[in-house]
Amino acid sequence: MSSASRQSIGTEDAFVPVLHTLPSSPTLSVECMAVNTPVLSYAKPLDAGLDLTMNGWLLEDGETESWRYFEDVTIAPGDSVQIRTGIKVQIPLGVYGRVSVRSGLGIKQGLVCHDGVIDSGYEGEIFTRLYNLGYSPATIRAGSRIVQMVLAPYIRAEIVQVSSITAIGRGERAEAGLGSTGER
């Protein structure tokens, strides 16, 4: 399946598995839940992310909630809105999907999304939440490409409970924690 090789990472005799061959492209089954929902697609031949569009959004006024479909939505600075994509996927075993905002929305409009993992066992619609971190209202047009999903293989670890973790000399940061390497 894959092979590993020795590679130096700053300590002598460090063994780092390196993937030399990638598996063939897995098949991703996609269900469009509405007639005018576009199928997932790669915008360009070398893109890693599949574009998902906004199919609907949740109007939340503090007391009631109602879904709006195929309508534009404006997100005020500091506000957020839950988004429906109208897409269900069947992700192959050994693969997961990661949802991220499209870079243009982040850079140009200050929008970020709830970054999420879609497990191969999940069979429901893909949702996300967009947050406006910018200084101006951001309008998302119905049917616009808003987020992208990247598929990647994963490793499932064997979990072993121990009474304490034994230091193995990989680093000097164990007790120092976050920020221990400094700013520069």
KEKE-3310 file (N, C-alpha, C; in steps of 0.2 Angstrom, whole numbers, plus 5000, padded with zeros to 4 digits):
npx = (5004:5008:5024:5038:5051:5068:5071:5079:5075:5081:5085:5095:5094:5080:5064:5053:5037:5035:5024:5024:5017:5001:4984:4973:4961:4947:4929:4916:4901:4887:4872:4860:4849:4840:4832:4838:4851:4868:4879:4893:4909:4926:4933:4944:4957:4968:4964:4962:4950:4933:4920:4906:4889:4878:4863:4853:4848:4848:4837:4838:4831:4832:4821:4813:4816:4818:4820:4827:4826:4835:4838:4846:4858:4863:4876:4880:4893:4903:4892:4884:4879:4869:4872:4865:4869:4863:4867:4871:4884:4893:4906:4920:4927:4941:4944:4941:4931:4935:4929:4931:4932:4931:4945:4944:4932:4936:4947:4943:4930:4930:4925:4924:4922:4914:4925:4925:4925:4920:4915:4917:4906:4895:4880:4871:4865:4877:4881:4886:4893:4894:4904:4906:4920:4924:4923:4912:4896:4892:4887:4880:4876:4862:4865:4879:4896:4902:4910:4923:4926:4939:4945:4953:4965:4965:4972:4968:4971:4978:4971:4979:4978:4988:4997:5005:5013:5028:5043:5051:5061:5059:5057:5058:5048:5037:5032:5031:5022:5009:5015:5028:5039:5042:5040:5048)
npy = (4994:5008:5014:5017:5027:5031:5047:5062:5073:5082:5076:5062:5046:5047:5041:5043:5040:5041:5044:5037:5033:5037:5032:5026:5037:5040:5036:5047:5048:5058:5067:5078:5088:5097:5102:5113:5113:5114:5101:5095:5101:5102:5118:5121:5111:5107:5110:5107:5107:5104:5113:5120:5126:5139:5135:5137:5147:5150:5159:5167:5175:5176:5172:5164:5152:5150:5143:5150:5148:5148:5162:5178:5182:5194:5197:5204:5214:5205:5196:5180:5166:5151:5140:5130:5118:5109:5097:5080:5068:5053:5048:5039:5025:5026:5039:5057:5072:5089:5104:5121:5139:5147:5155:5168:5173:5175:5184:5195:5198:5196:5184:5169:5152:5139:5128:5111:5093:5080:5064:5048:5040:5049:5053:5064:5080:5093:5106:5122:5136:5153:5166:5184:5192:5204:5222:5227:5225:5209:5202:5187:5179:5169:5152:5155:5150:5145:5138:5125:5108:5097:5082:5069:5056:5047:5042:5030:5028:5016:5016:5018:5017:5025:5026:5037:5048:5045:5054:5055:5062:5070:5083:5100:5106:5101:5104:5118:5122:5131:5144:5142:5142:5155:5172:5175)
npz = (5000:5005:5007:5018:5023:5030:5037:5040:5054:5062:5073:5077:5069:5068:5064:5051:5044:5027:5014:4999:4988:4982:4985:4972:4965:4975:4975:4976:4982:4978:4983:4977:4985:4981:4966:4959:4965:4963:4958:4968:4963:4956:4954:4945:4936:4945:4958:4975:4983:4984:4978:4987:4987:4993:4998:5006:5021:5039:5047:5062:5075:5089:5096:5087:5073:5056:5040:5025:5008:4993:4993:4995:5007:5020:5030:5045:5052:5064:5066:5063:5052:5049:5037:5023:5012:5003:4999:5001:5005:5002:5009:5006:5015:5026:5022:5025:5025:5025:5029:5023:5022:5007:5000:4994:4999:5012:5012:5004:5010:5023:5029:5038:5040:5050:5053:5049:5052:5041:5044:5037:5040:5042:5035:5032:5027:5022:5032:5037:5046:5043:5048:5050:5051:5047:5044:5037:5031:5024:5009:5003:4989:4984:4979:4977:4978:4993:5002:5003:5001:5006:5003:5012:5017:5032:5048:5060:5076:5088:5104:5119:5136:5149:5165:5166:5155:5148:5146:5131:5125:5113:5113:5121:5126:5134:5147:5146:5137:5127:5116:5120:5112:5109:5101:5090)
capx = (5000:5012:5031:5041:5059:5071:5071:5081:5071:5085:5088:5098:5090:5072:5060:5047:5034:5033:5020:5027:5012:4994:4979:4969:4955:4941:4923:4912:4894:4884:4865:4858:4843:4835:4833:4843:4857:4873:4883:4900:4914:4932:4933:4950:4959:4973:4961:4961:4944:4927:4916:4899:4886:4873:4856:4848:4851:4844:4835:4838:4830:4832:4815:4811:4820:4815:4825:4826:4829:4837:4838:4853:4858:4868:4879:4882:4900:4902:4887:4885:4873:4870:4871:4863:4872:4858:4871:4873:4889:4895:4913:4923:4930:4948:4944:4936:4931:4936:4926:4935:4930:4935:4950:4941:4927:4940:4951:4939:4924:4931:4921:4927:4917:4915:4929:4922:4927:4914:4917:4914:4900:4890:4876:4866:4867:4882:4880:4892:4891:4898:4905:4908:4925:4926:4920:4907:4891:4894:4881:4881:4871:4860:4869:4886:4901:4904:4915:4926:4928:4945:4945:4960:4965:4967:4975:4965:4976:4976:4972:4982:4978:4994:4996:5008:5017:5035:5046:5055:5066:5057:5056:5059:5042:5032:5029:5030:5015:5008:5019:5035:5045:5043:5037:5053)
capy = (5000:5013:5012:5022:5028:5035:5054:5066:5079:5086:5071:5056:5040:5048:5037:5046:5037:5045:5041:5037:5032:5038:5027:5029:5042:5037:5038:5051:5048:5065:5068:5085:5088:5101:5102:5118:5113:5111:5095:5097:5101:5106:5123:5120:5104:5106:5112:5102:5108:5104:5119:5119:5132:5141:5133:5140:5150:5150:5166:5167:5181:5175:5168:5159:5150:5148:5142:5153:5145:5152:5169:5181:5184:5199:5195:5210:5213:5202:5191:5174:5163:5144:5139:5124:5117:5105:5092:5075:5064:5047:5048:5032:5022:5028:5046:5061:5078:5095:5110:5127:5144:5149:5161:5175:5176:5177:5189:5201:5200:5195:5179:5163:5147:5134:5122:5105:5087:5076:5057:5043:5037:5054:5053:5069:5086:5096:5112:5126:5143:5158:5172:5190:5196:5211:5229:5229:5219:5204:5199:5181:5178:5162:5148:5156:5145:5148:5134:5120:5102:5094:5075:5067:5050:5048:5036:5028:5026:5012:5020:5014:5021:5024:5030:5043:5049:5045:5058:5051:5067:5073:5091:5103:5110:5098:5108:5125:5123:5135:5150:5141:5143:5162:5175:5176)
capz = (5000:5005:5010:5023:5023:5035:5035:5046:5056:5067:5078:5073:5068:5068:5059:5049:5038:5021:5009:4992:4983:4984:4982:4966:4967:4978:4972:4981:4979:4980:4982:4977:4988:4977:4959:4957:4968:4959:4960:4970:4958:4957:4949:4941:4936:4950:4964:4980:4986:4980:4980:4989:4986:4998:4996:5011:5027:5044:5050:5069:5078:5096:5098:5082:5068:5050:5035:5019:5003:4987:4994:4997:5014:5022:5037:5048:5055:5071:5066:5059:5049:5048:5029:5021:5005:4999:4997:5005:5002:5005:5009:5006:5021:5026:5020:5028:5022:5029:5026:5024:5018:5000:5001:4991:5004:5018:5011:5002:5014:5030:5031:5039:5042:5056:5050:5052:5049:5039:5044:5032:5043:5042:5029:5032:5023:5024:5035:5040:5049:5041:5053:5047:5055:5043:5046:5033:5030:5018:5006:5000:4984:4983:4974:4977:4980:4999:5006:4999:5005:5004:5005:5014:5021:5039:5052:5066:5081:5094:5110:5125:5142:5153:5171:5165:5149:5149:5142:5126:5122:5107:5113:5127:5127:5137:5153:5144:5133:5122:5116:5123:5107:5108:5095:5085)
cpx = (5004:5019:5033:5048:5061:5072:5074:5077:5074:5087:5090:5094:5082:5069:5054:5044:5033:5029:5023:5022:5005:4990:4976:4963:4949:4935:4919:4905:4890:4876:4864:4851:4838:4837:4838:4849:4863:4877:4890:4904:4920:4932:4938:4953:4964:4970:4960:4954:4938:4922:4909:4896:4881:4867:4851:4852:4846:4843:4834:4836:4829:4826:4812:4816:4816:4820:4822:4829:4830:4836:4845:4852:4864:4870:4882:4889:4899:4896:4889:4878:4874:4868:4870:4867:4868:4862:4872:4879:4890:4902:4916:4927:4938:4949:4939:4936:4932:4933:4930:4932:4934:4939:4947:4936:4931:4944:4947:4933:4925:4927:4925:4921:4919:4919:4927:4925:4920:4917:4914:4907:4894:4886:4871:4869:4873:4880:4886:4889:4896:4898:4908:4913:4927:4922:4914:4902:4893:4888:4883:4875:4868:4863:4876:4890:4903:4910:4917:4927:4934:4944:4952:4960:4967:4969:4971:4970:4973:4977:4974:4982:4984:4993:5000:5012:5024:5038:5051:5060:5065:5058:5057:5053:5037:5028:5027:5024:5015:5012:5026:5040:5046:5039:5042:5058)
cpy = (5006:5011:5018:5022:5032:5042:5058:5072:5082:5082:5065:5050:5041:5044:5040:5043:5042:5041:5042:5036:5034:5033:5030:5033:5038:5039:5041:5051:5055:5065:5075:5085:5092:5101:5107:5118:5110:5106:5098:5097:5104:5112:5123:5113:5102:5108:5106:5101:5108:5110:5117:5126:5133:5139:5136:5143:5150:5157:5165:5174:5181:5171:5162:5158:5148:5148:5146:5150:5149:5159:5172:5182:5189:5197:5202:5209:5210:5197:5185:5171:5156:5144:5131:5123:5113:5099:5086:5071:5058:5046:5041:5031:5024:5035:5050:5068:5084:5101:5116:5132:5145:5155:5167:5178:5178:5183:5195:5203:5199:5189:5173:5158:5142:5128:5116:5099:5083:5068:5053:5040:5042:5054:5058:5075:5089:5104:5116:5132:5147:5164:5178:5193:5202:5217:5231:5223:5215:5201:5192:5179:5170:5158:5150:5151:5148:5144:5129:5114:5099:5087:5073:5060:5051:5041:5036:5025:5021:5016:5015:5019:5019:5028:5037:5043:5049:5049:5054:5056:5070:5081:5093:5107:5107:5102:5115:5126:5128:5142:5148:5142:5151:5165:5175:5170)
cpz = (5000:5008:5014:5022:5029:5032:5041:5047:5061:5072:5074:5074:5069:5062:5057:5044:5033:5016:5002:4987:4985:4981:4976:4969:4969:4975:4978:4978:4982:4978:4982:4980:4985:4970:4956:4961:4964:4962:4962:4963:4960:4951:4944:4941:4942:4957:4969:4983:4981:4982:4982:4989:4992:4995:5000:5017:5032:5047:5058:5072:5086:5099:5093:5077:5062:5044:5029:5014:4996:4987:4996:5004:5016:5029:5040:5051:5062:5071:5062:5057:5048:5040:5028:5014:5001:4996:5002:5001:5006:5004:5010:5013:5020:5024:5024:5024:5027:5025:5028:5020:5012:5002:4999:4996:5010:5017:5009:5006:5021:5033:5032:5041:5048:5052:5053:5048:5047:5039:5039:5034:5043:5035:5028:5027:5026:5026:5036:5043:5046:5046:5049:5052:5052:5047:5042:5032:5024:5015:5002:4995:4984:4978:4973:4980:4987:5003:5001:5004:5002:5007:5007:5018:5028:5042:5058:5071:5086:5100:5116:5131:5147:5159:5170:5158:5151:5144:5137:5123:5116:5107:5120:5130:5132:5143:5151:5141:5128:5122:5119:5118:5106:5102:5089:5085)
residu = (MET:SER:SER:ALA:SER:ARG:GLN:SER:ILE:GLY:THR:GLU:ASP:ALA:PHE:VAL:PRO:VAL:LEU:HIS:THR:LEU:PRO:SER:SER:PRO:THR:LEU:SER:VAL:GLU:CYS:MET:ALA:VAL:ASN:THR:PRO:VAL:LEU:SER:TYR:ALA:LYS:PRO:LEU:ASP:ALA:GLY:LEU:ASP:LEU:THR:MET:ASN:GLY:TRP:LEU:LEU:GLU:ASP:GLY:GLU:THR:GLU:SER:TRP:ARG:TYR:PHE:GLU:ASP:VAL:THR:ILE:ALA:PRO:GLY:ASP:SER:VAL:GLN:ILE:ARG:THR:GLY:ILE:LYS:VAL:GLN:ILE:PRO:LEU:GLY:VAL:TYR:GLY:ARG:VAL:SER:VAL:ARG:SER:GLY:LEU:GLY:ILE:LYS:GLN:GLY:LEU:VAL:CYS:HIS:ASP:GLY:VAL:ILE:ASP:SER:GLY:TYR:GLU:GLY:GLU:ILE:PHE:THR:ARG:LEU:TYR:ASN:LEU:GLY:TYR:SER:PRO:ALA:THR:ILE:ARG:ALA:GLY:SER:ARG:ILE:VAL:GLN:MET:VAL:LEU:ALA:PRO:TYR:ILE:ARG:ALA:GLU:ILE:VAL:GLN:VAL:SER:SER:ILE:THR:ALA:ILE:GLY:ARG:GLY:GLU:ARG:ALA:GLU:ALA:GLY:LEU:GLY:SER:THR:GLY:GLU:ARG)
# end
